[in-house]
């Protein structure tokens, strides 16, 4: 759609909506910034807008007059596509885009798009770091924390944009076309939004829908859902990675689970070694293999990949070492917002662990997580909406040391009392942060602050 002369209804006055409004302003396209939150004030929204950006702001009820004034709606990722006011937009005949689709209209370079239930942020950051070894202009954007719309005007015919994209963002793409995509894994998550696993998986796999020919989608062979999808993929070329199977074609792990190999044409070419990186655990081996697959698909050399891996530092909030207090080591895994991520967090622990869990209820179950905790977790400290459900599940799986906290600060103090020298304390909630925190980053930062304030 040609946007010149159009009026765009931007839905959501958070980071994504503000960036979208800024992009439209920079291209002299009229925007209406709408948020259904009636407690917001126009002054509070305008304070968040960049200097000189002054769209019309509408708060609370979405009126017929506003719908008639708009030619297109752009949804922020947090806006459910089946919300009543979104249905009203459809009835009014408005095309429904997301922020990713809006940014794509102004993209001049090549795009790599990475999605999956877990591992997206680390893999996106790593791929971005690798791309910087081979290309001059590289932008790492999307769900990783930098809105795509805030950076796309800097793209050039030679640039590479590396995007972390969520299922929420992929629900509203139309022409968005990465040259390389990846679906790292698909496990139960966000079922309160997508309702069924089929809907959730289909949202993830939409990342490939506009790819063609020899363009590549990197997929996890060890995940049943992504393997089946890749085996039926016809519009682009699947490139599998696996640490469980030595594939004839794909990215594999050596027998020592250290070497990362590119298997092709009857050969096994070593690309890099995990022991020469700052990344630990099987989950990071998977992230590295996926990143290697994407880098090779982009023409990056093995030497450039190996150098980037040696230099790369793990991202914040993902099994992040915080400090040691009285012989107890504290780890921040606030990014563990679902059970699969939390399982990987506990698998990385090598000490007896006191675990902080719980948070926003995304309508998932916790049995698999509890099984992974056996033999590792000595005590649970639980908080948030899901605390009672997790506690009941823990009891069902034989755990007895379960304490409930009203706040994260209280939880940290309880853990400090329970943990003994040689133990670990792990914040790995298995739940989203909403309700108690703005996001998982805030939860992780607060955890680190509370831990560092404990007496030495």
C-alpha positions, -999 to 999 in steps of 0.1 A, spaced: 0 0 0 13 35 -9 12 54 24 16 89 9 -15 109 15 -29 83 39 -39 86 76 -25 57 97 -42 48 130 -14 36 153 -28 14 181 -9 14 214 10 42 231 39 21 243 74 19 229 63 3 197 35 27 190 56 57 198 83 45 174 57 39 147 44 74 151 79 88 149 85 69 116 53 82 101 62 117 111 96 114 94 79 105 62 52 132 64 24 107 68 -5 117 90 -10 95 121 -36 91 148 -21 76 180 -48 56 198 -47 38 232 -78 22 248 -64 28 283 -87 55 297 -64 62 326 -37 77 303 -36 114 297 -27 131 265 1 150 282 16 117 295 16 103 259 30 135 244 59 134 269 70 101 253 69 113 218 102 126 201 105 163 198 85 177 169 63 145 166 27 156 172 1 131 160 -35 134 169 -40 114 202 -72 95 210 -77 77 243 -104 54 257 -133 47 233 -126 43 196 -153 63 178 -168 59 144 -153 93 135 -118 81 141 -124 49 121 -137 69 92 -106 92 93 -81 64 91 -70 44 60 -49 18 78 -44 5 113 -10 -4 127 -12 -26 159 15 -27 186 25 -63 195 7 -62 228 -27 -55 212 -47 -88 207 -59 -91 171 -93 -103 183 -99 -73 207 -133 -58 202 -120 -25 189 -98 -43 164 -128 -62 152 -145 -27 148 -115 -17 126 -120 -47 104 -157 -40 100 -148 -5 90 -126 -20 62 -93 -9 76 -63 -31 67 -46 -44 99 -8 -42 100 17 -46 128 48 -25 135 70 -50 116 49 -46 85 50 -8 87 88 -7 90 91 -32 61 77 -6 38 108 15 43 134 -13 44 162 -9 18 185 -37 28 184 -74 36 166 -88 67 172 -118 89 142 -127 111 145 -149 142 116 -163 161 109 -193 184 96 -199 219 130 -197 236 165 -185 227 154 -156 204 172 -128 223 205 -145 227 205 -158 192 195 -125 177 222 -107 196 248 -133 185 237 -132 149 240 -94 150 275 -96 164 285 -121 137 270 -99 109 291 -70 121 322 -91 112 311 -93 76 290 -62 69 294 -25 75 259 -14 84 241 -39 108 210 -31 128 198 -54 156 161 -46 163 126 -59 170 115 -77 201 150 -75 215 141 -40 227 147 -16 198 116 -11 177 122 -19 140 104 13 131 129 34 150 159 22 129 146 13 95 152 47 80 189 41 84 189 11 62 207 11 29 209 -13 -1 240 -28 16 227 -30 52 216 -61 71 189 -59 98 187 -87 123 152 -89 138 139 -108 168 102 -113 160 75 -126 183 44 -146 174 24 -114 183 44 -94 157 41 -122 131 3 -123 133 1 -90 114 26 -93 86 16 -93 49 46 -85 27 74 -87 53 102 -107 36 134 -119 53 161 -134 31 170 -157 60 146 -167 88 148 -190 118 123 -208 140 144 -220 169 118 -241 186 81 -242 194 68 -252 228 37 -242 247 35 -205 254 11 -175 251 -19 -198 249 -39 -171 266 -34 -151 234 -33 -178 207 -57 -203 224 -43 -234 207 -8 -248 200 -17 -249 163 -25 -212 162 7 -204 181 29 -225 158 13 -211 127 20 -176 139 57 -185 143 59 -202 109 44 -171 92 80 -158 92 86 -179 61 55 -171 41 70 -146 17 104 -164 13 112 -179 -20 136 -201 -39 170 -205 -24 163 -183 6 168 -202 39 148 -210 70 169 -224 99 150 -249 120 155 -271 150 156 -307 140 154 -318 176 120 -301 181 92 -322 167 71 -293 156 98 -274 138 112 -306 122 78 -315 108 73 -280 95 107 -280 78 102 -314 62 71 -300 45 86 -266 36 85 -260 -2 87 -222 -8 122 -218 7 150 -241 17 151 -256 52 184 -258 70 183 -279 101 205 -278 132 207 -306 158 227 -316 188 211 -350 190 214 -363 154 244 -362 130 226 -348 100 239 -355 64 231 -318 56 229 -292 84 245 -278 115 255 -304 141 273 -309 173 304 -330 176 304 -361 199 320 -340 226 291 -314 224 318 -288 219 326 -286 182 299 -270 160 300 -287 126 286 -278 91 277 -311 76 275 -310 38 285 -330 7 296 -359 28 319 -337 49 320 -324 85 335 -289 85 343 -275 120 331 -239 123 337 -231 160 340 -245 195 317 -238 225 347 -241 249 362 -210 232 330 -189 239 314 -173 269 282 -193 265 274 -223 286 247 -250 285 229 -271 259 204 -243 252 233 -221 242 248 -248 220 214 -248 202 215 -210 199 250 -211 185 242 -238 159 212 -217 147 233 -186 145 260 -205 125 233 -217 101 221 -182 95 256 -168 92 266 -193 66 234 -187 47 244 -150 46 278 -158 32 298 -152 64 331 -171 65 338 -197 92 367 -176 105 345 -146 110 319 -167 128 345 -183 151 360 -149 160 326 -134 167 316 -163 190 349 -159 210 341 -122 216 304 -125 223 291 -119 258 258 -135 270 228 -113 271 214 -98 303 186 -117 322 194 -151 307 211 -173 334 231 -142 342 256 -144 371 248 -116 396 272 -120 426 282 -142 455 270 -135 490 281 -156 520 291 -184 497 258 -184 478 259 -176 441 229 -157 426 217 -160 390 192 -139 371 171 -158 346 142 -134 344 141 -141 307 128 -176 316 92 -165 310 78 -200 302 84 -235 314 107 -246 285 130 -217 292 129 -223 329 138 -260 323 169 -248 305 177 -225 333 176 -252 360 196 -276 338 224 -251 337 227 -251 375 255 -273 390 248 -264 427 219 -272 450 195 -244 441 168 -223 458 145 -213 430 123 -182 427 93 -188 404 59 -176 396 43 -146 379 16 -138 353 -7 -167 343 -4 -177 307 -25 -208 311 3 -233 310 11 -263 332 42 -269 352 47 -306 355 76 -309 330 94 -281 349 90 -298 382 105 -330 367 135 -311 356 139 -296 391 142 -330 408 177 -335 422 186 -299 417 161 -277 436 162 -278 474 134 -251 480 109 -230 461 100 -194 468 69 -185 448 51 -153 441 26 -138 416 -7 -151 401 7 -186 395 23 -192 429 -5 -214 443 -6 -235 411 31 -240 410 32 -248 447 5 -275 442 24 -289 412 56 -290 432 39 -309 461 25 -334 436 61 -340 424 74 -346 459 88 -312 469 80 -301 505 101 -269 510 78 -243 495 74 -207 506 52 -180 493 63 -143 491 43 -112 485 71 -94 466 103 -101 448 123 -83 476 107 -106 502 115 -136 480 152 -126 478 154 -123 516 137 -157 521 162 -173 496 191 -157 515 179 -173 547 173 -207 531 205 -210 510 236 -225 525 273 -218 514 278 -237 482 242 -233 470 228 -212 442 198 -189 442 181 -188 408 154 -164 396 138 -183 368 100 -176 370 86 -198 342 60 -171 339 57 -136 323 63 -106 345 31 -87 338 10 -77 367 39 -72 391 64 -56 367 65 -37 335 85 -64 318 110 -92 324 139 -66 322 125 -46 351 120 -78 371 156 -89 364 171 -55 373 151 -54 406 163 -89 414 199 -79 409 194 -47 430 178 -67 459 206 -93 457 234 -68 458 218 -51 488 220 -82 508 247 -81 536 280 -96 527 
